[in-house]
Amino acid sequence: MSKFDTAVTICKNDGVSHLMLQVFKYLRGYANKKSISFKYPRSAPDWSRVYHIPPNKITESLPQKHLSKISPNQGVLKGNWDKNTSRLNKSQIYIGLIERFGKELPWEETVYYKSGVRKMNNGKKINRCNASTVSEFKEYLHDLDRLFEDIKKNGYDQESLIEVNIGRNGQWILQHGNHRTAIAKILELETIPVMVIYRHNKWQKVRQEFATTECVNELPDNLSKYKTHPDLKTFI
């Protein structure tokens, strides 16, 4: 889909104001990445790079509420956003998928289903799947059944990238792809393809240290401990 077609789709589905917000975030992301390339020419990230990491390396997720609505669509961010994460295995989505696919319970007996129905009974939508009725929610859950069986039978679709962030200490933080990550964990897949959306500013400084050192083994312990991190392999 071209950028023009994407813009038309966003405008039709979410309105002009949402389209303008997405354009603004895109421009902020472009400016952010240009700034990082100028400031860190030797360690500027390749934003299109795909990493293949074990799904069990992703233990935290970042609720959207902890990011500014005008955050760039991709880039290096300062602040404490990487400290405001949630444990992935404590989320109702993850627990519900474990109950469904790990314990083989009917959807109706899972916490995810019960929570969703409770939310709709209170007049709210389930934003993640845009369901406002029980029938719509059940159809969405059937789609998850099909997704699970497809990954189990055919393996993970390498074109379906999980979006992640990297915190100040190099931790992988889930941004988008909760269901696919949970299914990958349940199926004990060796790796999944991920693309980095945000890096913490302090982690970018770690990248700079690795990019500019003459010998990685001479780095102090607080830095050398990261030398096996996939995001630093370019410099080793």
Residue pairs with C-beta under 8 A, 6 or more apart in sequence:
1 9
7 19
7 23
10 18
10 19
10 22
11 18
11 19
21 69
21 70
22 73
24 70
25 70
25 71
25 72
25 73
26 72
26 73
28 70
28 71
28 72
28 73
28 75
29 72
29 73
29 74
29 75
30 72
31 72
32 72
32 74
32 75
32 76
33 44
33 47
33 74
33 75
36 44
36 45
36 75
36 76
36 204
37 44
40 204
40 207
40 208
40 211
42 208
42 211
42 212
43 204
43 207
43 208
43 210
43 211
43 212
43 235
45 76
45 196
45 199
45 204
45 207
45 231
47 74
47 196
48 195
49 195
49 196
50 161
50 193
50 194
50 195
51 193
51 194
51 195
51 196
51 230
51 231
52 191
52 192
52 193
52 194
53 172
53 191
53 192
53 194
53 230
54 190
54 191
54 192
55 181
55 184
55 185
55 189
55 191
55 192
56 185
57 172
58 88
58 162
58 164
58 172
58 173
58 174
58 181
58 194
59 87
59 88
59 89
59 171
59 172
60 85
60 86
60 87
60 88
60 171
60 172
60 173
60 174
61 85
61 86
61 88
61 91
61 173
61 174
61 175
61 178
62 81
62 82
62 84
62 85
62 86
62 165
62 173
62 174
62 175
63 84
63 85
63 86
66 81
66 84
66 85
67 81
71 77
71 198
73 197
74 197
74 198
75 198
75 199
76 198
76 199
76 200
76 201
76 204
77 198
77 199
77 200
77 201
78 200
78 201
81 198
81 200
82 165
82 167
82 168
82 171
82 173
82 200
83 167
85 167
85 173
88 94
88 174
88 178
88 181
88 182
89 95
91 178
92 111
92 112
92 115
93 112
93 128
93 178
93 179
93 182
94 178
94 182
95 110
95 111
95 112
96 110
96 111
96 112
96 113
96 115
97 112
97 144
97 179
97 182
97 183
97 186
98 182
98 186
99 105
99 109
99 110
99 111
99 112
100 107
100 110
100 112
100 144
100 145
101 148
101 183
101 186
102 186
107 113
107 138
107 141
108 114
113 137
113 141
116 126
116 131
116 137
117 134
117 137
119 125
119 126
120 126
120 131
120 132
120 133
120 134
120 137
125 131
125 132
126 132
126 137
126 140
128 178
129 136
129 137
129 140
130 136
131 137
131 139
131 140
144 179
147 179
147 180
147 183
148 183
148 186
151 157
151 180
151 183
151 184
151 187
151 189
152 187
155 189
156 180
156 184
156 189
156 192
156 193
158 193
160 180
160 193
161 177
161 193
161 194
161 195
162 174
162 176
162 177
162 180
162 181
162 192
162 193
162 194
162 195
163 174
163 175
163 176
163 177
163 194
163 195
163 197
164 172
164 173
164 174
164 175
164 194
164 195
164 196
164 197
165 172
165 173
165 174
165 175
165 196
165 197
165 198
165 199
165 200
166 172
166 173
166 196
166 198
166 199
166 200
166 203
166 231
167 173
167 200
167 203
168 200
168 201
168 202
168 203
169 203
170 203
170 206
170 226
170 229
170 231
172 194
174 181
175 197
175 198
176 197
180 192
181 192
184 192
196 231
199 207
199 231
203 231
206 223
206 226
206 232
207 231
207 232
207 235
209 219
209 223
210 216
210 219
210 223
210 226
210 227
210 232
210 235
210 236
211 234
211 235
213 219
213 235
216 224
216 227
216 235
216 236
217 224
219 227
226 232
227 236
